Amino acid sequence: MEKKQGRVLICDDSLLVRKKLKDILIKAGCEVYEARNGKEVVEIYQSSQPDLVFMDIVMPEADGLEALKNLKALDKNAHVIMLSSLGTSEKLIQALKNGAEDFIQKPYTTEQIMQIVAKIAK
């Protein structure tokens, strides 16, 4: 049996985005958890203790920036990668200032996701 790459939490309000990302991560050997918004991600983070979080910025209930601040307050060592559509560069700068490790522009490639997973899983 192949070695697990780690636990990854996906937070995006789009079911399609979550499914696509989940498929990539499962093929990479990751255990995957999902959250639909910035409020849910904090609850699921606490129960699943993931190694890595991929999080959208624009979401209902609590956006990615608010959720990022909450995750960092909970665990200052949380590895959070922001996923962003075009036109959110101001929010990306805020996300990096608030502790996001990196960001990926949507639509992303399988290779981009795999590189980040490999880097964090080391």
N, C-alpha and C positions, 0 to 999 in steps of 0.2 A: 504494500500500500504506500502511495506517495505521501511525503511529509506535508503536513498542513502549513500553509504560508502564514496563517494567523487569522485573527478575527477582524472583520471589516464591517463597519456600519455605514450604510448608504442613507443619506437624508435628502430627499427630493420630493416635491409635491406631484411630480409627473410619474405615473405608474410605468409608462413606456421607458423613461430614462432609468428608473430603478431596475426594471427587468433587463435592459440592455447591459447595464453595469454589473448586475448580479450574475448574468451569464458569463461575462468576462472573468469575474472574480472566482466563480466556482470552477471554471476551467483552469484557473491558476492555482487551485487547491485551497482557496480561502473558505472560511466559515463566514457566512454573510447574514447580517441583520439589516432590517429596513425600518426607516422612519419616514412619515409623510410630511412632517413640518418641524419647525424649530423648537416647538414645545415637546413634541414626542421624542425628539433625538436625545434630549437630556435624560428623560426617563429610561430610554432603552440603553443609553450609554452606561448609566449606573448599574443596570442589571446584567449587561453583557460584557462590560469591561473590554471593549475592542482595542486592537493595536493601532487601528487607523480609521479615520472618518472621512468620507467623501461627502461634501455638503454643498447644496445649492445655495445661492445667495437670496434670490427672490422667492419667498414662500409665504403662505398664509399663516396666521396665528402668531408666529414669531419668525422673523426672517433669519437668514444665515448669520448675519452680523450679531444679532442679539443672542442667538443660540451659541455662536462661537464664544462670546463673552461668558455665557453661563457654563459652557463646557470647561473653559480655561479656569474659571473660578472653582469648579469641582475638581479638576485635575490639571495642574499647570503643565504637566508633561504630555497632555493629549496631542496626538498627531492628527491635525486637521488639514485637509486639502479642499479648497473651495472650487466648486464647479460654477462656471459663469457663462452666460450668453453675452453676445455683443452689447456694448453700450453700458457696461457696469464698471468701467475702469476706476471711477471714484470710489465705489464700494469695495473694489478689490484692494485698493490702497489702504482703506480702513481695515479690511480683513487682515492684511499682512501686519499692520500696526497692532492689531488685537491678538496676534499670535498664530495666525494661519501659517503653515509651513510653505505652502505653495498654492498656485491656482492653475486650473486647466480650463481653457476656452472650449465651450461647446460649439460644434460637435467635436468630441475628442476621439482619439484613435485607441484601439486595443493596445498598441505599443506604449502610448503615453501612460495608460493605466498600469500596465505590467511593469514599467520602469519604476513607478512610484511604489508599487507593492514590493518589488525586489529591494528597493532602497530601505524601506521601513522594516521589512522582514529580516534584515541582516542581524 
